[in-house]
Amino acid sequence: MAGKPKASKAKRSSVLFKMVSSAGTGFFYLARRNPKQKQEKMVFSKYDPVVRKHVEFKEQKMSS
């Protein structure tokens, strides 16, 4: 079973982070971004099912 060695996969450069609701409900979305291409923090207007309306979601680091 001697064959060619397998090529190693490239490491993913994007990071996982939480988009936390600004309504203070504790609801969050998970998102991914490449920090080499986009350095500033992301802000989106998305739906929060707890308050049942669209609110601003801001980027926050994942707690390990």
C-alpha positions as a Markdown table, in Angstrom:
| # | Residue | x | y | z |
|---|---|---|---|---|
| 1 | Met | 0.0 | 0.0 | 0.0 |
| 2 | Ala | 2.9 | 2.3 | -0.6 |
| 3 | Gly | 1.7 | 5.4 | -2.5 |
| 4 | Lys | 2.1 | 9.1 | -2.7 |
| 5 | Pro | 1.9 | 11.0 | 0.5 |
| 6 | Lys | -1.3 | 13.0 | 0.8 |
| 7 | Ala | -1.0 | 16.8 | 0.3 |
| 8 | Ser | -1.9 | 18.8 | 3.4 |
| 9 | Lys | -5.0 | 21.0 | 3.3 |
| 10 | Ala | -4.7 | 24.7 | 3.5 |
| 11 | Lys | -5.7 | 26.1 | 6.9 |
| 12 | Arg | -8.9 | 28.2 | 6.9 |
| 13 | Ser | -8.0 | 31.8 | 7.4 |
| 14 | Ser | -11.5 | 33.0 | 8.4 |
| 15 | Val | -12.6 | 33.3 | 12.1 |
| 16 | Leu | -15.9 | 32.4 | 13.7 |
| 17 | Phe | -17.6 | 35.1 | 15.8 |
| 18 | Lys | -21.0 | 35.9 | 17.4 |
| 19 | Met | -23.4 | 38.6 | 16.1 |
| 20 | Val | -25.1 | 39.7 | 19.4 |
| 21 | Ser | -28.5 | 41.5 | 19.4 |
| 22 | Ser | -28.4 | 45.1 | 20.5 |
| 23 | Ala | -31.9 | 44.7 | 22.0 |
| 24 | Gly | -30.3 | 42.9 | 25.0 |
| 25 | Thr | -32.2 | 39.7 | 24.6 |
| 26 | Gly | -29.0 | 37.5 | 24.5 |
| 27 | Phe | -30.0 | 36.1 | 21.0 |
| 28 | Phe | -27.1 | 35.7 | 18.6 |
| 29 | Tyr | -26.1 | 34.5 | 15.2 |
| 30 | Leu | -22.8 | 32.8 | 14.3 |
| 31 | Ala | -20.9 | 34.3 | 11.4 |
| 32 | Arg | -17.5 | 33.9 | 9.8 |
| 33 | Arg | -15.1 | 36.5 | 8.2 |
| 34 | Asn | -11.6 | 36.8 | 6.9 |
| 35 | Pro | -9.7 | 39.2 | 9.2 |
| 36 | Lys | -7.0 | 39.7 | 6.5 |
| 37 | Gln | -9.6 | 41.2 | 4.1 |
| 38 | Lys | -11.9 | 43.0 | 6.5 |
| 39 | Gln | -10.5 | 44.5 | 9.8 |
| 40 | Glu | -13.4 | 46.6 | 11.1 |
| 41 | Lys | -16.2 | 45.0 | 13.2 |
| 42 | Met | -19.3 | 44.0 | 11.4 |
| 43 | Val | -22.8 | 45.4 | 12.1 |
| 44 | Phe | -26.0 | 44.0 | 10.6 |
| 45 | Ser | -29.7 | 44.6 | 10.9 |
| 46 | Lys | -31.2 | 41.2 | 11.3 |
| 47 | Tyr | -34.4 | 39.6 | 12.8 |
| 48 | Asp | -34.4 | 38.9 | 16.6 |
| 49 | Pro | -37.2 | 36.4 | 17.3 |
| 50 | Val | -37.3 | 37.2 | 21.0 |
| 51 | Val | -38.5 | 40.8 | 20.5 |
| 52 | Arg | -40.0 | 39.8 | 17.1 |
| 53 | Lys | -38.5 | 42.7 | 15.1 |
| 54 | His | -35.4 | 43.6 | 13.2 |
| 55 | Val | -32.6 | 45.1 | 15.4 |
| 56 | Glu | -28.9 | 45.8 | 15.0 |
| 57 | Phe | -26.5 | 42.9 | 15.6 |
| 58 | Lys | -22.9 | 43.7 | 16.5 |
| 59 | Glu | -19.8 | 41.5 | 16.3 |
| 60 | Gln | -18.5 | 40.0 | 19.5 |
| 61 | Lys | -15.7 | 37.5 | 20.1 |
| 62 | Met | -16.5 | 33.9 | 20.9 |
| 63 | Ser | -15.8 | 33.0 | 24.5 |
| 64 | Ser | -13.5 | 29.9 | 24.7 |
